[in-house]
């Protein structure tokens, strides 16, 4: 996989004459004004609470999930009223202080009541009427709050750029929205000196009651593309904000046959009301003070809409049997062609002709004509069809993979055999074990689908024919490419190649009578992924997992805090108080350098055998001298957890049968002045695990990835009622004599780590943490059939080849698939398969980091493959000359 070095990248700024992101003077931010009033001035900096301790108690109460009644009882305890002498002694006084925080109700929620007259008559012969409640905020004021937040200053951008891997400018890089084509193209359409705010909207109806019930909410969220996507994804940064609650009703005032159509009308009416302020602001601009304190003329423009497939069709006014982004016919959705995109003007013309009773192409294009005034009709510079972004969670993880591919392959392999393979799969820290297989799973989450993707190909190898394996691997590769946080022209071609590869082999499922056709909406959606990355940046900025995560914080917790009557008003009030406390906490952390707010949302790890090491309890291993130095950081516990372990225990419990001979060789080579010789009677201090932190292989400022390598023998149950703890001796990639490359297998060995230890001080002062390892074959090959590296146990004198290495020579953890063959060995279990099996595949799907480092791209070294274009009638198109962007008509 090609690597991008940030030091070599070339950034092309937007043409200077257009003055993108121009500033118009400086103005104090709201936080700066608050600082002058409260910290430098006379007002209490703790927001009306008497001290920092009282403020932290108030924060805990707000985050505890206690009901108002429980808060009242808590504050009336004698220890609170008599000993602690708080400035608030009941809920009324407490909430009065919270509501008086200077961050409260910014921006304000307001209700809007919608009167709907139905067609069902009441007992008096009058049409029934329903009054629906909707809550909304002004999106322009929400944007003002986000773009003016000083905490986001270092994560905010005001103009588009193009990024290239090097000075040749042949390899373009796509990650943040500002590096993609949409922002660059729209900037040309605006007046000079304008600053674009790409508005990103997400909506998703959710059930509020945990166990059944019909209580629903339909939240709408807003964020902006100026903020780094990693920050947008973190609720604690408050860069993604609840914009409102859409009305939810069964509309009993209408006949059954009319309700679906009326719900569509209601959705567009409500969204029009919520987004109405964007029309004037987007067209003419509005001055805002930004996070850096400078004033800019902001044009908020709808750039992306995050939604699942049914809601995408609702937004696009198209039938669910069609694509919300292009004009592909229903019968052609299984083709590997790109069809003409839907256009805003063309769709509005169709609706206009329908309104006047004139002939139109509505039926041919699958346009629904019941909504004649969609909410996006008057939004300036916006094309709603290009705004609809791919939905990795529902389209890929839970869709193409779980709903289709897993079912097809399970039918071919047999559910029982597939379960056996998954139950016998090798373990790895953080990798889910399907201890009962997958046939017993009734309800799948996205997390379960992702974990199955990591091991699915290992379970299939040998059980399915080559064509089935190729088709399956192609889909999983596509899913992994889709999750890259940074793409290049080359990796986008790899992603395109994976899709082409699937379509090349997909007919194997019709050959086996698994499928009759591939006219599947989620499968068709995959042709839109690469173009969407070109226009809007990588897809981790638009995942529907974000709104689903926000439902917990911004909808369900508020509902649980209500009394279940008129709950939306109570949810809004609860949310405003939560936001107020969070905002004031962020302000205090910004203005008081020594203040660090307690994280009340951190969860304890309940697994005793997997205790974590915090920053005060770790020891950084000295780095080695490798070509990938700095790519991996190694840490162990500062205080050695296992002391004075005998050689006999190391040999028997840890299986390190050649520990003493290997240590003698290591000491003779690395401690030449040591005159002591390791003996059977020596004791050693051992570590349970080494933690690894990987620098992103995609460059830039991506968050590091983490991994763990364990070396622990089996043990008794940690507590009554628990199972005995199995042995964990994980596998790793290690550098061979300083020759290891950052990616691939050049200069590295695969090993199994059995002991992690330090040399006793009597042997000399040796700072490095060591590991006793067993080697796999030095010669590694790529299986032509499976496209994965193959290794087997390395033997020496009929024993496993072993040695001592520095922990700092470990490049990464690695996971091995057993070669199951046609039928899984019934004696194999997840606890013994690493010892019993002789030949393994190296798993490139353990994580995004491993995929980037170990995967073998399709079509490597050959001419690029391309996707054909087709017209809306389904005729053959011509070959595309490149990953063609002309059809996007920038």
C-alpha positions in Angstrom: 0.0 0.0 0.0 1.5 3.4 -0.9 2.6 5.5 2.0 2.3 9.3 2.1 4.9 11.3 4.0 3.5 14.6 5.4 6.9 16.2 4.9 6.8 15.7 1.2 3.2 16.8 0.5 2.5 19.9 -1.6 -0.5 22.1 -0.8 -2.1 24.1 -3.5 -4.1 27.0 -2.0 -7.2 28.4 -3.6 -6.4 31.1 -6.1 -5.4 34.2 -4.1 -7.4 36.6 -6.3 -10.7 35.1 -5.1 -9.8 35.8 -1.4 -11.4 32.7 0.0 -11.6 32.9 3.8 -10.9 36.6 3.8 -11.0 38.4 7.2 -12.7 41.7 7.9 -11.1 42.8 11.1 -11.0 41.3 14.6 -13.7 41.1 17.2 -13.7 39.5 20.7 -15.3 36.1 20.8 -18.0 35.3 23.3 -15.6 33.3 25.4 -13.2 36.3 25.5 -16.0 38.5 26.7 -16.9 36.0 29.3 -13.3 35.8 30.4 -13.2 39.6 30.9 -16.4 39.5 32.9 -15.9 36.4 35.1 -12.2 35.8 35.5 -10.7 39.2 35.2 -13.8 41.0 36.4 -16.0 40.7 39.5 -18.2 37.8 38.6 -17.8 34.3 40.1 -15.7 32.3 37.6 -17.4 29.0 38.8 -20.7 30.0 37.3 -22.5 30.9 40.5 -21.2 27.9 42.4 -19.2 28.7 45.5 -16.0 26.9 44.6 -14.3 24.5 42.2 -15.4 21.6 44.4 -19.0 22.8 44.3 -18.8 23.2 40.5 -17.5 19.6 40.1 -20.3 18.3 42.3 -22.8 20.1 40.1 -21.3 18.6 37.0 -21.5 15.2 38.5 -25.1 15.6 39.4 -25.9 16.7 35.8 -24.0 13.8 34.3 -25.2 11.2 36.8 -28.5 10.4 35.2 -30.4 11.1 38.4 -34.0 12.1 38.1 -35.1 15.5 39.5 -36.7 13.7 42.4 -33.5 11.8 43.1 -31.5 15.0 42.9 -33.8 16.6 45.5 -33.4 13.6 47.9 -29.6 13.7 47.4 -29.3 17.4 48.2 -31.4 17.0 51.4 -29.1 14.5 52.9 -27.7 15.7 56.3 -24.2 15.4 55.1 -25.0 17.9 52.3 -27.1 20.3 54.4 -25.1 20.2 57.6 -21.5 19.4 56.9 -20.8 20.5 53.3 -22.8 23.7 53.5 -23.6 23.8 49.8 -24.9 26.9 48.1 -27.9 24.9 46.9 -30.0 22.7 49.1 -32.8 21.6 46.8 -33.3 20.9 43.1 -35.1 24.3 42.6 -32.1 26.3 43.8 -29.7 24.0 42.0 -31.4 24.3 38.6 -31.7 28.0 39.1 -27.9 28.3 39.2 -27.6 26.0 36.2 -30.1 28.0 34.2 -28.2 31.2 35.0 -25.0 30.0 33.5 -23.9 32.4 30.7 -23.7 29.5 28.3 -27.4 28.6 28.8 -29.8 28.5 25.8 -27.2 29.5 23.2 -28.6 29.0 20.7 -32.2 28.8 21.9 -34.8 26.1 21.1 -38.2 27.2 20.1 -41.4 25.1 19.5 -43.5 25.3 16.4 -46.9 23.8 16.3 -48.2 22.4 13.0 -51.9 22.0 12.5 -52.8 19.1 10.1 -56.3 18.7 8.8 -56.9 15.1 7.7 -59.5 13.4 5.6 -61.1 11.2 8.3 -64.3 12.6 9.7 -65.2 12.8 13.4 -68.6 12.0 14.9 -70.0 15.4 13.8 -68.9 15.0 10.2 -66.0 17.4 10.5 -62.5 16.6 9.3 -60.2 15.5 12.1 -57.4 17.8 13.0 -54.0 17.0 14.7 -51.7 19.5 16.2 -48.1 18.4 16.0 -45.2 19.7 17.9 -41.8 20.4 16.4 -38.7 21.9 18.2 -36.0 23.7 16.3 -33.1 26.1 16.5 -32.0 28.7 14.0 -29.3 26.9 12.0 -27.4 30.2 11.4 -27.1 30.8 15.1 -26.0 27.1 15.6 -23.3 27.7 13.0 -22.3 31.0 14.7 -21.8 29.0 18.0 -19.7 26.3 16.4 -17.5 28.4 14.1 -16.9 30.9 17.0 -15.9 28.3 19.5 -12.3 29.1 20.5 -11.8 25.5 21.7 -12.0 24.6 18.0 -9.5 27.2 16.8 -6.8 24.7 15.9 -9.3 22.4 14.2 -11.0 25.0 12.0 -10.4 25.8 8.3 -11.8 28.6 6.2 -10.8 27.9 2.6 -10.4 24.9 0.2 -7.0 23.4 -0.8 -5.7 20.6 -3.0 -3.1 18.3 -1.4 -0.6 16.3 -3.4 1.8 13.5 -2.3 4.8 15.3 -3.7 6.0 18.0 -6.1 5.0 16.1 -9.2 1.4 16.7 -8.2 0.4 13.3 -9.9 -0.9 11.8 -6.7 -3.7 13.8 -5.1 -4.7 13.3 -1.5 -8.2 13.4 -0.1 -9.2 13.5 3.6 -10.9 16.5 5.1 -13.7 18.1 3.2 -11.5 21.1 2.3 -9.2 18.8 0.3 -12.0 17.5 -2.0 -13.7 18.9 -5.1 -17.0 20.2 -3.8 -15.7 23.1 -1.7 -13.2 24.1 -4.4 -15.8 24.2 -7.1 -18.5 26.0 -5.1 -16.0 28.6 -3.9 -15.7 29.8 -7.6 -19.5 30.5 -7.6 -19.4 32.9 -4.6 -18.4 36.5 -4.5 -14.7 37.3 -3.8 -13.9 37.4 -0.1 -16.5 34.8 0.9 -16.0 32.0 3.4 -18.0 28.8 2.8 -19.4 26.9 5.7 -20.2 23.4 4.3 -23.3 22.5 6.3 -23.6 18.8 7.1 -27.0 17.6 8.3 -28.0 14.2 9.7 -31.4 12.9 10.6 -32.6 9.6 11.8 -35.8 8.5 13.6 -35.1 6.5 16.8 -37.2 4.6 19.4 -36.9 6.2 22.8 -38.2 3.5 25.0 -35.7 0.7 25.7 -38.1 -2.2 25.9 -40.8 -1.8 23.3 -43.3 1.0 23.3 -44.1 3.5 20.6 -42.4 6.6 21.8 -40.3 7.9 19.0 -38.1 11.0 18.3 -36.7 12.2 15.0 -33.6 14.3 15.8 -31.9 16.5 13.2 -28.2 17.2 13.8 -25.9 19.8 12.3 -22.2 20.2 12.0 -19.9 22.0 9.6 -17.2 20.8 7.2 -14.8 23.6 8.5 -14.1 21.5 11.6 -11.8 18.5 11.3 -13.8 15.3 10.9 -12.1 13.6 13.9 -13.4 16.4 16.1 -16.9 16.3 14.6 -17.2 12.7 15.5 -16.5 13.3 19.2 -19.6 14.4 21.1 -17.5 15.9 23.9 -16.3 18.6 21.5 -19.9 19.8 20.8 -19.0 20.4 17.1 -22.1 18.4 16.1 -25.2 19.9 17.6 -28.9 19.0 17.8 -30.8 21.3 15.4 -34.3 20.1 16.3 -36.8 17.3 16.6 -39.0 16.6 13.6 -42.7 15.9 14.4 -43.5 12.2 14.7 -47.1 11.1 14.2 -49.0 8.1 12.8 -51.4 10.7 11.3 -54.6 8.9 12.3 -56.6 11.9 10.9 -55.8 10.5 7.4 -57.0 7.2 5.8 -54.5 4.3 5.9 -53.9 4.6 2.2 -52.9 8.3 2.5 -50.7 8.3 5.6 -47.4 7.4 3.9 -47.8 10.2 1.4 -48.7 12.7 4.1 -45.7 11.7 6.2 -43.5 12.5 3.3 -45.2 15.9 2.9 -44.8 16.5 6.7 -41.1 15.7 6.6 -40.4 18.2 3.8 -42.6 20.9 5.4 -40.8 20.5 8.7 -37.3 20.5 7.2 -38.2 23.6 5.2 -39.1 25.3 8.4 -35.9 24.3 10.2 -33.5 25.1 7.3 -35.3 28.3 6.1 -32.7 30.7 7.6 -30.0 29.1 5.4 -31.6 30.6 2.3 -30.8 34.3 3.0 -27.5 33.5 4.8 -26.3 31.2 2.1 -27.1 33.6 -0.7 -25.9 36.9 0.7 -23.6 35.8 3.5 -23.6 36.9 7.2 -20.7 38.2 9.3 -19.5 36.0 12.1 -16.7 36.1 14.5 -14.7 32.9 14.0 -12.7 30.7 16.5 -9.5 32.6 15.8 -11.2 35.9 16.6 -11.4 37.2 13.0 -14.6 38.3 11.3 -15.5 36.6 8.1 -18.4 36.8 5.7 -19.9 33.3 6.1 -22.1 31.6 3.4 -23.6 28.5 5.0 -24.4 26.0 2.2 -25.9 22.6 2.4 -23.0 20.3 1.5 -23.8 16.8 2.9 -26.8 15.0 4.3 -26.2 11.8 6.4 -29.1 9.4 6.3 -29.9 5.7 5.9 -31.4 4.4 2.6 -35.1 4.9 3.3 -34.4 8.5 4.4 -32.2 9.1 1.5 -35.1 8.2 -0.8 -37.4 10.4 1.3 -35.0 13.4 0.9 -34.5 12.8 -2.8 -38.2 12.4 -3.6 -37.5 9.1 -5.3 -39.0 5.6 -5.0 -37.2 3.1 -2.9 -36.9 0.8 -5.9 -34.6 3.3 -7.4 -31.3 5.0 -6.5 -31.5 8.4 -4.7 -28.3 9.6 -6.4 -28.6 8.5 -10.1 -31.1 7.5 -12.7 -30.3 3.7 -12.9 -33.3 1.6 -13.7 -34.4 -1.0 -11.1 -33.5 -3.9 -13.3 -30.0 -2.5 -13.9 -28.9 -1.9 -10.3 -26.8 -5.1 -10.4 -24.7 -3.8 -13.3 -21.2 -2.3 -12.8 -21.9 0.9 -14.6 -22.3 4.5 -13.5 -25.5 6.1 -14.7 -26.3 9.8 -15.1 -26.7 11.6 -11.8 -30.0 13.1 -10.7 -30.0 16.9 -10.9 -31.8 19.4 -8.7 -33.1 21.5 -11.6 -34.2 18.5 -13.6 -36.1 17.1 -10.7 -37.8 20.4 -9.9 -38.8 20.7 -13.5 -40.5 17.3 -13.3 -42.3 18.4 -10.2 -43.4 21.6 -11.8 -44.8 19.8 -14.8 -46.6 17.4 -12.6 -48.1 20.4 -10.7 -49.5 21.8 -13.9 -50.7 18.5 -15.2 -48.2 18.3 -18.0 -46.4 15.2 -19.2 -43.1 14.5 -17.4 -40.5 11.8 -17.0 -41.4 11.2 -13.3 -42.3 7.6 -13.8 -39.2 6.9 -16.0 -36.9 8.4 -13.4 -38.7 7.0 -10.3 -39.5 10.5 -9.0 -42.3 10.7 -6.4 -44.6 13.6 -7.2 -46.6 13.9 -4.0 -44.0 16.4 -2.6 -44.1 19.3 -5.0 -42.1 21.6 -2.7 -39.1 19.7 -1.4 -37.2 21.4 1.4 -34.0 21.8 -0.7 -35.7 23.5 -3.6 -34.6 27.1 -2.6 -31.4 26.3 -0.8 -28.7 28.3 -2.7 -25.7 26.6 -4.4 -27.0 23.2 -3.1 -27.4 20.0 -5.1 -29.2 17.6 -2.7 -28.3 14.5 -4.8 -24.6 15.1 -4.5 -25.1 15.9 -0.8 -26.3 12.4 -0.1 -23.3 10.6 1.3 -22.5 6.9 1.4 -23.7 5.0 4.5 -21.0 2.6 5.5 -22.9 1.2 8.5 -26.1 0.2 6.9 -25.0 -0.2 3.2 -21.8 -2.1 3.8 -21.4 -3.5 7.3 -25.0 -4.4 8.0 -26.1 -4.5 4.4 -23.9 -6.0 1.6 -21.7 -7.9 4.1 -24.1 -9.1 6.9 -27.4 -9.3 5.1 -26.1 -10.7 1.8 -22.6 -12.0 1.6 -22.6 -13.8 5.0 -25.9 -15.4 4.1 -24.8 -16.5 0.7 -21.5 -18.0 2.0 -23.2 -19.6 5.0 -25.5 -21.4 2.5 -22.5 -22.7 0.5 -20.3 -23.7 3.4 -23.1 -24.9 5.7 -24.1 -23.0 8.9 -22.7 -25.8 11.1 -19.3 -26.0 9.4 -19.0 -22.2 9.4 -19.8 -22.1 13.1 -17.1 -24.7 13.8 -14.5 -22.6 12.0 -15.4 -19.4 13.8 -15.5 -21.1 17.2 -12.0 -22.5 16.5 -10.5 -19.2 15.2 -7.3 -18.0 16.8 -7.7 -15.2 19.5 -6.3 -11.7 19.6 -6.6 -8.9 22.1 -9.7 -6.9 21.3 -10.9 -9.3 18.7 -14.4 -10.8 19.4 -14.6 -14.5 19.7 -17.8 -16.0 18.2 -17.8 -18.7 20.8 -21.2 -20.0 19.7 -20.7 -19.3 16.0 -23.0 -16.9 14.2 -26.0 -19.0 13.4 -27.4 -18.3 16.9 -27.2 -14.5 16.4 -30.7 -13.1 16.0 -30.0 -9.4 16.2 -26.8 -8.0 14.7 -25.1 -4.8 15.6 -22.6 -3.0 13.4 -19.9 -3.9 15.8 -20.6 -7.6 15.4 -20.5 -7.3 11.6 -17.2 -5.4 11.8 -15.6 -8.1 14.0 -16.9 -10.9 11.6 -15.3 -9.0 8.7 -11.9 -9.4 10.4 -12.0 -13.2 10.4 -14.6 -14.2 7.7 -12.1 -14.9 5.0 -10.0 -17.0 7.3 -13.1 -19.1 8.0 -14.0 -19.4 4.3 -10.5 -20.4 3.0 -10.7 -24.0 1.9 -14.4 -24.3 2.4 -15.5 -22.5 -0.8 -14.3 -22.5 -4.4 -11.8 -20.0 -5.7 -14.4 -17.8 -7.4 -16.6 -17.5 -4.3 -13.5 -16.6 -2.3 -12.4 -13.9 -4.8 -15.9 -12.3 -4.8 -16.0 -12.3 -1.0 -12.5 -10.9 -0.6 -13.3 -8.2 -3.0 -16.3 -7.0 -1.0 -14.4 -7.0 2.3 -11.4 -5.2 0.7 -13.9 -2.6 -0.6 -15.3 -2.1 2.9 -11.8 -1.6 4.3 -10.8 0.9 1.6 -14.1 2.8 2.3 -13.0 3.3 5.9 -9.6 4.9 5.0 -9.2 8.2 6.8 -7.1 9.5 4.0 -7.1 8.4 0.3 -4.8 9.0 -2.6 -5.5 8.7 -6.3 -3.8 5.3 -6.1 -5.8 3.9 -3.2 -9.0 5.1 -4.8 -8.0 3.1 -7.8 -7.5 0.1 -5.5 -11.0 0.6 -4.1 -12.3 0.8 -7.7 -10.4 -2.4 -8.5 -12.0 -4.3 -5.6 -15.5 -3.4 -6.8 -14.6 -4.5 -10.3 -13.3 -7.7 -8.9 -16.5 -8.5 -7.1 -18.6 -7.9 -10.3 -16.1 -10.1 -12.2 -16.9 -13.1 -9.9 -20.4 -12.4 -8.6 -22.0 -14.8 -11.0 -20.6 -17.7 -8.9 -23.6 -17.1 -6.6 -26.1 -17.5 -9.4 -24.2 -20.6 -10.6 -24.7 -22.1 -7.1 -28.4 -21.0 -7.2 -27.9 -18.7 -4.2 -29.0 -15.6 -6.2 -31.2 -15.0 -9.3 -30.1 -11.4 -9.7 -28.1 -8.6 -8.0 -30.6 -5.7 -8.3 -29.9 -4.8 -4.7 -29.9 -1.1 -3.6 -27.1 -1.4 -1.2 -24.9 -3.3 -3.7 -25.6 -0.6 -6.3 -24.7 2.1 -3.9 -21.1 1.0 -3.9 -20.5 2.6 -7.4 -21.1 6.0 -5.7 -18.4 5.6 -3.0 -15.3 6.7 -4.9 -16.9 9.7 -6.6 -18.2 10.8 -3.2 -14.7 10.7 -1.8 -13.5 12.8 -4.7 -16.1 15.4 -4.1 -16.6 15.4 -0.3 -13.5 13.8 1.3 -13.1 10.5 3.1 -16.2 8.8 4.4 -15.3 8.7 8.0 -16.6 12.2 8.1 -20.1 11.1 7.1 -20.8 7.8 8.9 -24.3 7.2 10.2 -22.7 5.8 13.3 -22.4 9.4 14.5 -26.1 10.2 14.7 -26.8 6.8 16.2 -24.2 7.6 18.9 -25.7 11.0 19.4 -29.2 9.5 19.9 -27.9 8.2 23.3 -26.7 11.6 24.5 -29.1 13.9 22.8 -32.4 12.0 22.8 -32.6 8.8 24.9 -30.9 10.1 28.0 -33.2 13.1 27.9 -36.2 10.9 27.5 -35.2 8.8 30.5 -34.9 12.0 32.6 -38.4 13.0 31.7 -41.7 11.9 33.3 -42.8 10.5 29.9 -45.5 13.2 29.5 -45.0 16.0 27.0 -41.5 14.5 26.9 -40.1 16.5 24.0 -40.3 19.8 25.9 -38.6 18.1 28.9 -36.0 16.6 26.6 -35.2 20.0 25.2 -34.9 21.6 28.6 -32.7 18.7 29.8 -30.5 19.0 26.7 -30.1 22.8 27.1 -28.9 22.3 30.7 -26.5 19.6 29.6 -25.1 21.7 26.8 -24.8 24.7 29.1 -22.7 22.7 31.7 -20.6 21.2 28.9 -20.0 24.6 27.3 -19.1 26.2 30.6 -16.7 23.4 31.3 -15.0 23.9 28.0 -14.8 27.6 28.7 -13.1 27.0 32.1 -10.6 24.6 30.5 -9.8 27.2 27.9 -9.5 30.1 30.3 -7.8 28.3 33.2 -4.7 26.4 32.1 -4.5 24.4 35.3 -8.1 23.3 35.4 -8.8 19.8 34.2 -12.4 18.7 34.3 -13.1 15.2 35.7 -14.2 12.8 33.0 -17.4 11.3 34.4 -18.1 9.3 31.3 -15.0 7.1 31.4 -15.9 3.5 31.9 -14.1 1.0 34.1 -12.8 -2.2 32.6 -14.5 -5.0 34.5 -12.2 -7.7 33.1 -9.6 -8.3 35.7 -7.3 -10.2 33.4 -7.3 -7.2 31.0 -6.5 -4.4 33.4 -5.4 -1.3 31.6 -2.3 0.8 32.3 -2.8 4.5 32.6 -0.2 7.1 31.8 1.3 7.0 35.3 1.8 3.2 35.2 3.6 2.7 31.9 7.2 2.4 31.0 8.3 3.3 27.5 10.7 0.8 25.9 13.8 2.3 24.4 13.4 2.5 20.6 15.3 0.2 18.3 17.4 1.3 15.3 15.1 0.2 12.5 14.0 1.8 9.2 10.5 2.2 10.7 11.8 3.7 13.9 9.1 6.0 15.3 6.3 4.1 13.6 5.6 2.0 16.7 5.8 3.0 20.3 6.1 0.1 22.9 5.1 0.4 26.5 4.9 -2.1 29.4 3.8 -1.7 33.0 6.1 0.5 35.0 5.9 -1.9 37.9 6.6 -5.5 36.9 3.4 -7.5 37.7 5.0 -10.9 38.0 8.2 -11.2 40.1 10.7 -14.0 40.8 9.2 -16.4 38.3 11.3 -19.6 38.2 12.8 -21.1 35.0 10.8 -24.3 35.6 7.5 -22.3 35.6 8.6 -20.4 32.5 9.4 -23.6 30.7 6.2 -25.5 31.7 3.5 -22.9 32.1 4.7 -20.5 29.3 6.0 -23.3 27.0 9.4 -21.6 26.6 11.2 -24.9 26.5 14.5 -23.4 25.2 14.5 -20.3 27.4 17.9 -20.8 29.0 19.8 -21.8 25.9 18.3 -18.8 24.0 19.1 -16.4 26.8 22.7 -17.6 27.0 23.1 -16.9 23.3 21.5 -13.5 23.6 23.7 -12.5 26.6 26.8 -13.6 24.9 26.0 -11.5 21.8 24.6 -8.4 23.6 26.3 -8.3 27.0 29.9 -9.4 26.1 31.3 -8.2 29.5 28.9 -10.3 31.5 30.6 -13.3 33.1 27.5 -14.9 34.5 25.7 -17.7 32.7 21.9 -18.1 33.0 21.0 -21.3 34.9 17.9 -23.3 35.8 17.8 -21.9 39.3 17.5 -18.2 38.2 14.3 -16.3 38.6 12.9 -13.6 36.3 10.5 -10.7 36.5 7.8 -11.0 33.8 5.3 -8.7 32.1 1.8 -9.8 31.1 1.6 -7.7 27.9 3.2 -5.0 25.8 1.1 -2.2 24.5 1.7 -0.9 21.0 0.9 2.5 19.5 1.1 2.8 15.8 1.7 6.0 13.9 -0.8 6.3 11.1 0.5 4.8 7.8 -1.6 7.3 5.9 0.3 10.3 7.1 -1.1 13.6 8.3 -2.6 14.0 11.8 -4.7 10.8 12.0 -5.2 9.4 15.5 -2.7 6.6 16.3 -3.9 3.0 16.4 -3.4 0.8 19.5 -2.8 -2.9 20.0 -1.8 -5.4 22.6 0.5 -8.4 22.6 -0.2 -10.8 25.5 2.0 -13.5 27.0 0.0 -15.0 29.9 -0.4 -18.7 30.8 -3.8 -20.2 31.7 -5.1 -19.5 35.2 -8.0 -20.1 37.6 -11.3 -18.2 37.4 -10.8 -14.6 38.5 -13.9 -14.9 40.7 -16.7 -17.2 41.6 -18.9 -18.1 38.7 -16.4 -17.1 36.0 -14.6 -19.4 33.6 -10.9 -20.2 34.0 -8.6 -17.8 32.2 -7.2 -19.3 29.0 -3.6 -18.9 27.9 -2.8 -16.0 25.6 0.5 -16.1 23.6 0.0 -13.7 20.8 1.7 -13.4 17.5 3.7 -10.5 16.1 5.8 -9.1 13.2 9.4 -8.4 14.2 12.2 -6.6 12.5 15.0 -8.8 11.2 18.4 -7.2 11.8 17.2 -3.7 11.2 15.9 -4.5 7.7 12.2 -4.2 8.2 10.1 -2.0 6.0 7.1 0.0 7.1 4.7 -2.2 5.1 4.8 -5.7 3.6 7.0 -8.6 4.6 10.4 -7.5 3.5 12.9 -7.9 6.4 10.4 -9.1 9.0 9.6 -12.4 10.7 6.4 -13.7 12.2 6.8 -14.9 15.8 4.7 -16.1 18.7 5.5 -14.2 21.9 5.7 -16.6 24.9 7.6 -14.6 27.6 8.1 -10.8 28.1 10.8 -10.1 30.7 13.8 -8.1 31.8 17.3 -9.3 32.2 18.1 -9.5 36.0 20.4 -6.7 37.2 23.2 -9.2 38.2 23.7 -9.8 34.5 24.5 -6.2 33.8 22.7 -2.9 33.1 20.5 -3.7 30.1 17.7 -1.2 29.5 15.7 -3.2 26.9 12.6 -5.3 27.6 13.0 -8.7 26.0 10.7 -11.4 24.6 11.2 -15.1 24.1 9.6 -15.9 20.8 9.0 -18.9 18.5 9.5 -18.3 14.8 7.4 -19.1 11.8 8.9 -19.9 8.4 11.5 -17.4 7.2 10.2 -17.8 3.6 6.8 -16.2 3.1 4.7 -16.6 0.0 1.4 -15.0 -1.1 -1.3 -17.6 -1.9 -2.5 -17.0 -5.5 -5.8 -18.4 -4.5 -6.4 -16.4 -1.4 -4.2 -13.3 -1.8 -2.8 -13.7 1.7 0.7 -14.4 3.1 1.2 -18.0 4.2 3.5 -19.0 7.1 4.2 -22.2 9.0 6.0 -23.2 12.2 9.8 -22.9 11.8 11.5 -26.1 13.0 15.1 -26.6 14.1 16.4 -30.1 15.1 12.7 -31.3 15.2 11.9 -28.6 17.7 10.3 -25.2 17.2 12.8 -22.5 16.4 13.0 -20.0 19.2 15.0 -17.0 20.2 15.3 -13.8 22.4 14.5 -10.4 20.8 14.1 -6.9 22.0 10.5 -5.9 22.4 11.4 -2.7 20.5 12.0 -4.8 17.4 8.3 -5.7 17.3 6.8 -3.8 14.3 3.2 -4.8 15.1 0.9 -7.4 16.5 -0.3 -9.9 13.8 -3.2 -12.3 13.7 -3.0 -15.7 12.0 -5.8 -17.6 10.4 -5.5 -21.4 10.8 -5.6 -23.3 7.4 -8.8 -25.2 8.1 -8.8 -27.1 4.8 -12.1 -28.4 3.5 -13.4 -29.5 6.9 -12.5 -28.1 10.3 -10.5 -30.4 12.5 -13.0 -31.2 15.3 -10.3 -31.3 17.9 -9.3 -27.7 17.3 -10.6 -24.9 19.6 -9.7 -21.3 19.9 -7.5 -22.2 22.8 -5.4 -24.8 21.2 -5.5 -24.1 17.4 -2.4 -22.0 17.4 -0.5 -24.9 18.9 -2.1 -27.7 16.9 -2.3 -26.2 13.4 0.9 -26.1 11.4 0.2 -23.7 8.5 -1.5 -20.3 8.7 -2.6 -17.3 6.7 -1.5 -13.8 7.9 -4.7 -11.8 8.5 -4.5 -8.4 6.8 -8.0 -7.5 8.2 -7.3 -7.3 11.9 -7.6 -3.5 11.8 -7.4 -0.6 9.3 -3.7 -0.3 10.3 -3.0 -4.0 9.4 -4.9 -3.7 6.2 -2.9 -0.7 5.2 0.4 -2.5 6.0 -0.3 -6.1 4.9 -3.0 -6.2 2.2 -2.1 -7.1 -1.4 -3.9 -4.8 -3.8 -5.7 -6.2 -6.9 -4.2 -5.7 -10.3 -0.9 -4.8 -8.8 1.5 -3.6 -11.6 -1.1 -3.9 -14.3 -3.0 -1.2 -16.2 -5.8 0.3 -14.1 -9.3 -1.2 -14.5 -12.3 1.2 -14.9 -16.0 1.2 -14.5 -18.2 1.7 -17.6 -20.8 4.3 -17.8 -24.4 3.6 -18.9 -27.3 5.8 -19.7 -30.6 5.9 -17.8 -32.1 3.5 -20.2 -29.5 0.8 -19.4 -27.6 0.8 -22.7 -23.9 0.1 -22.7 -21.6 3.0 -22.0 -18.1 3.6 -23.2 -15.0 2.7 -21.1 -14.0 5.5 -18.7 -10.6 6.9 -19.3 -9.8 7.2 -15.6 -11.7 7.4 -12.4 -13.8 9.7 -14.4 -15.0 12.9 -12.8 -16.5 14.5 -15.9 -19.9 13.0 -15.2 -20.0 14.9 -12.0 -20.1 18.1 -14.1 -18.2 20.2 -11.6 
